[in-house]
Amino acid sequence: MTTTDAPTAAPPPGPELDRAGVETWQDEPHDDPGGDVESIWDSAQARRGLPIRTLTLLRWASVVGQLTAVLGVRYGLGFSLPLGWCLGTIAVSVGMNLLMSFGWPRSARLAGRAETMLQLGFDILQLAFLLGFTGGVTNPFSLLLIAPVAVAAASLPTRHAALLGGIALICVACLALWSAPLPWAAAGFTPPPLIRIAETVALAVGVAFTAAYAWQTQAEAQRMELALATTQAVLAREQRLSALGGLAAAAAHELGTPLATIQVVTKEMARGLDPATPLGEDVALLIAQADRCREILRKLSRSPEAGDVHHSRMSLSQLMDEVADPHRNGQIIINTEVTCAPGAQILQVRRLPEVLHGLSAFVENAVDFAETSVEVLAYYDGDRLVIEVRDDGPGFSAEVMSRLGEPYVTTRSQGENSRSHHLGMGLGFFIAKTLLERTGAKVEFRNARRGGALVSARWRRARVEAPAEI
């Protein structure tokens, strides 16, 4: 391992640091969200569910639209309609909405899947009955059958949404086979059968396509919601761990005085005792253990993890070693090196939990896929800092290259090809990349020219440089 932190003449990144071009990643760094992912998912799901207020507002809008259409055709255009059946069907929807409005608080949600299915199924059947009295699939408003199915696809699990979609398609088929004619039939206009078939097919395809589109959209939104929640959990954990350093320093300071008192008292006791007696041996043991405690506290107070102003900064060599040391397992050699442009001032960086976790995840992933060695290289000048992690493994897999940057992209769901046999969910890369980008880094990935995977994180120097000590 080579670690240097003094300004040394180094060529611009090129021979030393590969330039990244395309954002790719060989696989996901390990997932360690610092919390139970299932509990995060459950809490996210608890916030989901169709709001009662939204459902009632949409249904009132539907009722107003249906009344306007029916009464407008009957009295505005003068066409004959089965007005009693139409108004009765609309009145059922009004009654259901009044029950929903007064039976549940306005801020409540339809948390139960069965309850949501019943409500949306009611809307499908109510609209289908109304269409049955007003022309069926030839009624231009038949496309409104798409709305409840789209809402179901966006708010229900796949099998429940598919069931409601099937009910809607059955309704379309029934309306195609039987429905009262449109009012214009009385005026002598009857559309050809081919038009009726085309309208039926178009409506069925519209229901299916819109439902699939809505389902895919909400699935991606749910995946991103969980990934972001997990990222926040990781960041919170890293911040807690960082805060423990400051707590340890404070404890070391507070315990120093009583330990010093214990040492003074025990040494005074030892002066009047024969070291060969049992009491003398016990006092000698107390002195030795007090000395040991003082040494432990001195180490804690010197630890770079402490949270005071002096310990909130670290050299690049310390940063590189801190992200690399946990992954030195004796099988893979991890080399670290720091170089800088000629004349550049020594760079001291701030201790950022996001940087430590993100880089550590990339190093861990590189160790899993390396053949013999991993290199962690840093280069800085007066304006920027570049840190690269590269391995001599097979490089980025083509299967995931086009989807990198998204959560849940992984090729080792069962821990294959992983020295740690990690069973990942494909969140590690997303988390590490997101955390580094929060610090202002530009993260890029590609295969190195000489083989192996390469990940690069670039910062403007001002974003990570520690303030000068006073």
C-alpha positions as CSV (number, residue, x, y, z in Angstrom):
1,M,0.0,0.0,0.0
2,T,1.3,3.5,-0.8
3,T,-0.1,6.6,0.8
4,T,1.3,10.0,0.3
5,D,-0.2,13.4,1.0
6,A,2.6,15.8,0.2
7,P,2.5,17.8,-3.0
8,T,4.2,15.7,-5.6
9,A,4.6,16.3,-9.2
10,A,2.0,14.3,-11.0
11,P,0.7,14.5,-14.6
12,P,-2.9,15.6,-15.1
13,P,-5.3,12.8,-14.5
14,G,-4.9,10.5,-17.5
15,P,-2.0,8.0,-16.9
16,E,-2.8,8.2,-13.2
17,L,-6.6,8.6,-13.2
18,D,-8.7,7.3,-16.0
19,R,-11.3,9.8,-17.4
20,A,-14.8,8.6,-17.0
21,G,-17.2,8.9,-19.9
22,V,-20.3,6.9,-19.6
23,E,-22.2,6.3,-16.4
24,T,-22.1,2.6,-15.9
25,W,-21.6,0.2,-13.0
26,Q,-20.6,-3.4,-12.9
27,D,-22.9,-4.2,-10.0
28,E,-24.4,-2.8,-6.9
29,P,-22.4,-2.1,-3.8
30,H,-23.6,-3.8,-0.8
31,D,-26.9,-2.7,0.8
32,D,-26.7,-1.9,4.4
33,P,-29.4,0.6,4.9
34,G,-28.9,0.9,8.6
35,G,-32.5,-0.1,9.3
36,D,-35.1,-2.7,8.4
37,V,-36.0,-2.2,4.8
38,E,-39.3,-4.0,5.3
39,S,-40.3,-1.6,8.1
40,I,-39.4,1.3,5.8
41,W,-41.6,-0.2,3.1
42,D,-44.5,-0.8,5.6
43,S,-44.4,2.8,6.7
44,A,-44.4,4.0,3.1
45,Q,-47.3,1.8,2.3
46,A,-49.2,3.0,5.3
47,R,-49.1,6.5,3.8
48,R,-50.6,5.2,0.5
49,G,-54.2,4.4,-0.2
50,L,-56.9,6.3,-2.0
51,P,-58.1,9.4,-0.1
52,I,-61.8,9.5,0.6
53,R,-61.9,13.2,-0.3
54,T,-60.4,12.5,-3.7
55,L,-62.7,9.7,-4.4
56,T,-65.8,11.7,-3.4
57,L,-64.7,14.7,-5.4
58,L,-64.1,12.7,-8.5
59,R,-67.5,11.0,-8.1
60,W,-69.3,14.3,-7.7
61,A,-67.7,15.5,-10.8
62,S,-68.8,12.4,-12.6
63,V,-72.4,12.8,-11.3
64,V,-72.5,16.4,-12.5
65,G,-71.1,15.4,-15.9
66,Q,-73.6,12.5,-16.3
67,L,-76.6,14.7,-15.3
68,T,-75.5,17.5,-17.7
69,A,-75.1,15.0,-20.6
70,V,-78.4,13.2,-20.0
71,L,-80.5,16.3,-19.4
72,G,-78.8,18.2,-22.2
73,V,-79.5,15.4,-24.7
74,R,-83.1,15.0,-23.5
75,Y,-84.1,18.6,-23.2
76,G,-81.5,20.6,-25.0
77,L,-81.3,18.4,-28.2
78,G,-84.8,17.0,-27.9
79,F,-83.8,13.3,-28.2
80,S,-85.8,10.5,-26.6
81,L,-84.0,8.8,-23.7
82,P,-85.1,6.3,-21.0
83,L,-84.8,9.2,-18.6
84,G,-86.1,7.4,-15.5
85,W,-83.5,4.6,-15.8
86,C,-80.8,7.1,-16.4
87,L,-81.7,9.3,-13.5
88,G,-82.1,6.2,-11.2
89,T,-78.6,5.0,-12.1
90,I,-77.2,8.4,-11.4
91,A,-79.1,8.6,-8.1
92,V,-77.4,5.4,-6.9
93,S,-74.0,7.1,-7.4
94,V,-75.3,10.1,-5.5
95,G,-76.4,7.9,-2.6
96,M,-73.0,6.1,-2.5
97,N,-71.2,9.4,-2.5
98,L,-73.4,10.8,0.4
99,L,-72.7,7.6,2.3
100,M,-69.0,8.1,1.8
101,S,-69.1,11.8,2.6
102,F,-70.9,11.3,6.0
103,G,-69.7,7.9,6.9
104,W,-65.9,8.6,6.8
105,P,-63.8,11.6,7.8
106,R,-62.8,13.7,4.9
107,S,-59.1,13.1,5.7
108,A,-59.4,9.3,5.8
109,R,-58.0,6.9,3.2
110,L,-59.3,3.6,1.8
111,A,-56.6,1.6,3.5
112,G,-58.2,-1.8,2.8
113,R,-57.7,-3.3,-0.7
114,A,-61.1,-4.9,-0.7
115,E,-62.8,-1.6,0.2
116,T,-60.9,0.2,-2.6
117,M,-61.8,-2.5,-5.1
118,L,-65.5,-2.3,-4.1
119,Q,-65.6,1.5,-4.6
120,L,-63.9,1.4,-7.9
121,G,-65.9,-1.6,-9.0
122,F,-69.0,0.2,-8.2
123,D,-68.0,3.1,-10.4
124,I,-67.3,0.8,-13.3
125,L,-70.6,-1.0,-13.0
126,Q,-72.6,2.3,-12.5
127,L,-71.1,3.8,-15.6
128,A,-71.6,0.6,-17.6
129,F,-75.3,0.6,-16.7
130,L,-75.7,4.2,-17.7
131,L,-73.9,3.5,-21.0
132,G,-76.2,0.6,-21.5
133,F,-79.2,2.9,-21.6
134,T,-77.5,5.5,-23.8
135,G,-75.9,3.7,-26.7
136,G,-73.2,1.4,-25.2
137,V,-69.8,1.5,-26.9
138,T,-71.1,3.9,-29.6
139,N,-71.7,6.5,-26.9
140,P,-68.7,8.9,-27.0
141,F,-68.5,9.0,-23.2
142,S,-67.8,5.3,-23.1
143,L,-64.1,6.1,-22.8
144,L,-64.8,7.2,-19.2
145,L,-64.6,3.5,-18.3
146,I,-60.9,3.9,-18.5
147,A,-60.8,6.3,-15.5
148,P,-61.7,3.8,-12.6
149,V,-59.3,1.2,-14.1
150,A,-56.5,3.7,-14.3
151,V,-57.1,4.7,-10.7
152,A,-57.1,1.0,-9.6
153,A,-53.8,0.4,-11.5
154,A,-52.2,3.4,-9.7
155,S,-53.4,2.5,-6.2
156,L,-53.9,-1.3,-5.9
157,P,-51.6,-4.3,-6.2
158,T,-51.3,-5.9,-9.6
159,R,-53.8,-8.8,-9.1
160,H,-56.5,-6.5,-7.7
161,A,-56.0,-4.0,-10.4
162,A,-56.1,-6.8,-13.0
163,L,-59.4,-8.0,-11.6
164,L,-61.0,-4.6,-11.9
165,G,-59.6,-4.3,-15.4
166,G,-61.1,-7.7,-16.3
167,I,-64.5,-6.5,-14.9
168,A,-64.2,-3.4,-17.1
169,L,-63.4,-5.5,-20.2
170,I,-66.4,-7.7,-19.5
171,C,-68.6,-4.6,-19.3
172,V,-67.2,-3.5,-22.7
173,A,-68.1,-6.9,-24.2
174,C,-71.6,-6.8,-22.7
175,L,-72.2,-3.2,-24.0
176,A,-71.0,-4.3,-27.5
177,L,-73.5,-7.1,-27.5
178,W,-76.5,-5.3,-25.9
179,S,-77.3,-1.7,-25.3
180,A,-80.1,0.7,-26.1
181,P,-79.4,2.6,-29.3
182,L,-78.2,6.1,-29.4
183,P,-80.9,8.8,-29.7
184,W,-79.8,9.6,-33.2
185,A,-81.1,6.1,-34.3
186,A,-84.6,7.6,-34.2
187,A,-83.5,10.2,-36.7
188,G,-82.7,7.4,-39.2
189,F,-78.9,7.2,-38.7
190,T,-77.5,3.8,-37.8
191,P,-73.7,3.2,-37.8
192,P,-72.5,0.2,-39.8
193,P,-71.5,-3.0,-37.8
194,L,-67.9,-2.5,-38.6
195,I,-67.9,0.9,-36.8
196,R,-69.4,-0.8,-33.7
197,I,-66.7,-3.5,-33.8
198,A,-64.0,-0.9,-34.2
199,E,-65.3,1.2,-31.3
200,T,-65.5,-1.9,-29.1
201,V,-61.9,-2.9,-29.9
202,A,-60.6,0.6,-29.4
203,L,-62.3,0.9,-26.0
204,A,-60.9,-2.5,-24.8
205,V,-57.4,-1.6,-26.0
206,G,-57.7,1.8,-24.3
207,V,-58.7,0.3,-21.0
208,A,-55.9,-2.3,-21.1
209,F,-53.2,0.1,-22.3
210,T,-54.1,2.9,-19.9
211,A,-54.2,0.5,-17.0
212,A,-50.8,-0.9,-17.9
213,Y,-49.3,2.5,-18.3
214,A,-50.7,3.7,-14.9
215,W,-49.5,0.5,-13.2
216,Q,-45.9,0.9,-14.6
217,T,-45.8,4.5,-13.6
218,Q,-46.9,3.9,-10.0
219,A,-44.6,0.8,-9.7
220,E,-41.6,3.0,-10.6
221,A,-42.8,5.7,-8.2
222,Q,-43.1,3.1,-5.4
223,R,-39.6,1.8,-6.1
224,M,-38.1,5.2,-6.1
225,E,-40.0,6.1,-2.9
226,L,-38.6,3.1,-1.1
227,A,-35.1,3.7,-2.4
228,L,-35.1,7.3,-1.3
229,A,-36.5,6.3,2.1
230,T,-33.7,3.8,2.5
231,T,-31.1,6.4,1.4
232,Q,-32.4,8.7,4.1
233,A,-32.1,5.9,6.7
234,V,-28.5,5.2,5.6
235,L,-27.6,8.9,5.9
236,A,-29.2,9.1,9.3
237,R,-27.2,6.1,10.5
238,E,-23.9,7.6,9.2
239,Q,-24.7,10.8,11.0
240,R,-25.4,9.0,14.2
241,L,-22.1,7.1,13.9
242,S,-20.3,10.3,13.3
243,A,-21.9,11.9,16.3
244,L,-20.7,9.0,18.5
245,G,-17.1,10.2,18.0
246,G,-17.9,13.5,19.6
247,L,-19.7,11.8,22.4
248,A,-16.7,9.6,23.0
249,A,-14.4,12.7,23.2
250,A,-16.7,14.3,25.7
251,A,-16.8,11.1,27.8
252,A,-13.0,10.9,27.7
253,H,-12.8,14.5,28.9
254,E,-15.3,14.0,31.7
255,L,-13.8,10.7,32.9
256,G,-10.3,12.0,33.0
257,T,-10.6,13.8,36.3
258,P,-12.1,11.0,38.4
259,L,-9.6,8.5,37.0
260,A,-6.8,10.9,37.9
261,T,-8.2,11.0,41.5
262,I,-8.4,7.2,41.6
263,Q,-4.7,7.0,40.5
264,V,-3.6,9.5,43.2
265,V,-5.5,7.8,46.0
266,T,-4.4,4.3,45.0
267,K,-0.7,5.3,44.8
268,E,-1.0,6.9,48.3
269,M,-2.5,3.6,49.5
270,A,0.3,1.6,47.9
271,R,3.0,3.6,49.8
272,G,2.0,2.1,53.1
273,L,1.4,-1.4,52.0
274,D,3.7,-4.4,51.4
275,P,3.5,-5.3,47.7
276,A,3.7,-9.0,48.7
277,T,0.5,-8.9,50.7
278,P,-2.9,-9.7,49.1
279,L,-4.1,-6.1,49.7
280,G,-0.9,-4.7,48.2
281,E,-1.4,-6.8,45.1
282,D,-5.0,-5.6,44.8
283,V,-3.9,-2.0,45.1
284,A,-1.2,-2.5,42.4
285,L,-3.9,-4.1,40.2
286,L,-6.1,-1.0,40.7
287,I,-3.3,1.3,39.7
288,A,-2.6,-0.8,36.5
289,Q,-6.2,-0.8,35.5
290,A,-6.6,2.9,36.1
291,D,-3.5,3.5,33.9
292,R,-5.1,1.4,31.2
293,C,-8.4,3.3,31.4
294,R,-6.4,6.6,31.1
295,E,-4.7,5.3,28.0
296,I,-8.0,4.2,26.4
297,L,-9.4,7.6,27.1
298,R,-6.4,9.3,25.5
299,K,-6.9,7.2,22.4
300,L,-10.6,8.2,22.3
301,S,-9.8,11.9,22.7
302,R,-7.2,11.6,19.8
303,S,-9.6,9.7,17.5
304,P,-10.4,11.5,14.3
305,E,-14.0,10.5,14.7
306,A,-14.5,13.0,17.5
307,G,-17.0,15.7,16.7
308,D,-15.0,18.8,17.7
309,V,-13.5,21.3,15.2
310,H,-10.1,19.6,15.1
311,H,-11.5,16.1,14.5
312,S,-14.0,17.3,11.8
313,R,-11.2,17.5,9.3
314,M,-8.9,14.8,8.0
315,S,-6.2,14.4,5.4
316,L,-6.8,12.6,2.1
317,S,-4.6,9.7,3.3
318,Q,-6.8,9.3,6.3
319,L,-9.9,9.4,4.2
320,M,-8.5,6.8,1.8
321,D,-7.4,4.5,4.6
322,E,-10.7,4.8,6.4
323,V,-12.7,3.7,3.4
324,A,-10.3,0.9,2.5
325,D,-9.2,-0.6,5.8
326,P,-12.6,-2.3,6.6
327,H,-12.3,-4.3,3.4
328,R,-8.7,-5.6,3.6
329,N,-9.4,-9.3,4.0
330,G,-6.0,-10.7,3.1
331,Q,-7.3,-12.0,-0.2
332,I,-7.3,-8.8,-2.2
333,I,-4.6,-6.2,-2.1
334,I,-5.9,-2.6,-1.7
335,N,-3.5,0.1,-2.7
336,T,-4.2,3.7,-1.9
337,E,-2.3,6.7,-3.4
338,V,-2.7,10.5,-3.2
339,T,-1.1,12.8,-5.7
340,C,-1.5,16.5,-6.5
341,A,-0.7,19.0,-9.1
342,P,2.7,20.8,-8.7
343,G,2.4,23.7,-6.4
344,A,-1.0,22.8,-5.0
345,Q,-1.6,23.5,-1.3
346,I,-2.1,20.5,0.9
347,L,-5.8,19.5,1.0
348,Q,-7.5,18.8,4.2
349,V,-11.1,17.5,3.7
350,R,-14.1,17.7,5.9
351,R,-15.3,14.5,7.6
352,L,-18.5,13.8,5.7
353,P,-20.5,10.7,6.5
354,E,-21.9,10.7,3.0
355,V,-18.4,10.5,1.5
356,L,-17.2,7.8,3.9
357,H,-20.2,5.6,3.3
358,G,-20.4,6.1,-0.5
359,L,-16.7,5.5,-1.2
360,S,-16.6,2.6,1.2
361,A,-19.5,0.9,-0.6
362,F,-17.7,1.3,-3.9
363,V,-14.5,-0.2,-2.5
364,E,-16.4,-3.1,-1.0
365,N,-18.0,-3.8,-4.4
366,A,-14.6,-3.6,-6.1
367,V,-13.1,-6.1,-3.7
368,D,-15.9,-8.5,-4.4
369,F,-15.1,-8.5,-8.2
370,A,-11.4,-8.0,-8.2
371,E,-9.0,-10.8,-9.2
372,T,-6.0,-9.7,-7.2
373,S,-6.0,-6.0,-6.3
374,V,-8.0,-2.8,-6.0
375,E,-6.6,0.7,-6.4
376,V,-8.1,3.8,-4.6
377,L,-6.5,6.8,-6.2
378,A,-6.9,10.5,-5.3
379,Y,-5.7,13.5,-7.3
380,Y,-6.2,17.2,-6.5
381,D,-5.2,20.6,-7.7
382,G,-6.2,24.1,-6.8
383,D,-9.8,23.7,-8.1
384,R,-10.9,20.0,-7.8
385,L,-10.6,16.7,-6.1
386,V,-10.9,13.4,-8.0
387,I,-11.1,10.0,-6.2
388,E,-11.2,6.8,-8.3
389,V,-11.8,3.2,-7.3
390,R,-10.7,0.6,-9.8
391,D,-10.3,-3.2,-9.8
392,D,-8.7,-5.8,-12.0
393,G,-11.9,-7.8,-12.3
394,P,-14.1,-8.5,-15.3
395,G,-15.5,-5.0,-15.4
396,F,-19.1,-3.7,-15.8
397,S,-21.6,-6.2,-17.0
398,A,-23.4,-5.3,-20.2
399,E,-26.8,-6.6,-18.8
400,V,-27.1,-3.7,-16.3
401,M,-25.2,-1.1,-18.1
402,S,-28.3,0.6,-19.7
403,R,-30.1,0.7,-16.3
404,L,-27.4,2.0,-14.0
405,G,-28.4,4.9,-11.8
406,E,-31.8,3.3,-11.0
407,P,-32.6,1.5,-7.7
408,Y,-33.0,-2.3,-7.6
409,V,-30.4,-3.0,-10.4
410,T,-28.3,-6.0,-9.4
411,T,-26.9,-9.2,-10.8
412,R,-26.3,-11.0,-7.6
413,S,-29.6,-11.6,-6.0
414,Q,-28.4,-14.8,-4.5
415,G,-24.9,-13.6,-3.6
416,E,-23.2,-15.2,-6.5
417,N,-19.7,-13.9,-7.5
418,S,-19.5,-12.1,-4.2
419,R,-16.8,-12.8,-1.6
420,S,-19.1,-11.7,1.1
421,H,-22.1,-13.6,-0.4
422,H,-24.2,-10.5,0.1
423,L,-27.9,-10.9,-0.7
424,G,-28.5,-7.5,-2.2
425,M,-31.7,-5.8,-3.3
426,G,-29.9,-3.6,-5.8
427,L,-30.1,-0.4,-3.6
428,G,-26.4,-0.1,-2.7
429,F,-25.3,1.7,-5.9
430,F,-28.3,4.0,-5.8
431,I,-27.6,4.8,-2.1
432,A,-23.9,5.4,-2.6
433,K,-24.3,7.5,-5.7
434,T,-27.1,9.6,-4.1
435,L,-25.1,10.2,-0.9
436,L,-22.0,11.3,-2.9
437,E,-24.1,13.6,-5.1
438,R,-25.5,15.2,-2.0
439,T,-22.0,16.5,-1.2
440,G,-21.6,18.0,-4.7
441,A,-19.8,15.0,-6.4
442,K,-20.2,14.0,-10.0
443,V,-20.1,10.2,-10.0
444,E,-19.2,8.4,-13.2
445,F,-18.5,4.8,-14.0
446,R,-16.9,2.9,-16.9
447,N,-14.5,0.1,-17.7
448,A,-10.9,1.1,-17.4
449,R,-8.8,1.1,-20.6
450,R,-6.5,-1.6,-19.2
451,G,-9.5,-3.7,-17.9
452,G,-11.5,-3.8,-14.8
453,A,-14.2,-1.6,-13.4
454,L,-13.7,2.1,-12.5
455,V,-15.7,4.5,-10.5
456,S,-14.8,8.1,-10.3
457,A,-16.1,10.9,-7.9
458,R,-15.2,14.5,-8.6
459,W,-15.8,17.5,-6.4
460,R,-14.9,21.1,-6.6
461,R,-12.3,21.6,-4.0
462,A,-14.3,24.2,-2.1
463,R,-17.2,21.7,-1.6
464,V,-15.0,19.2,0.5
465,E,-12.1,21.3,1.8
466,A,-12.0,21.7,5.5
467,P,-11.9,25.3,6.8
468,A,-8.5,26.6,7.9
469,E,-7.8,26.0,11.6
470,I,-7.6,29.1,13.7
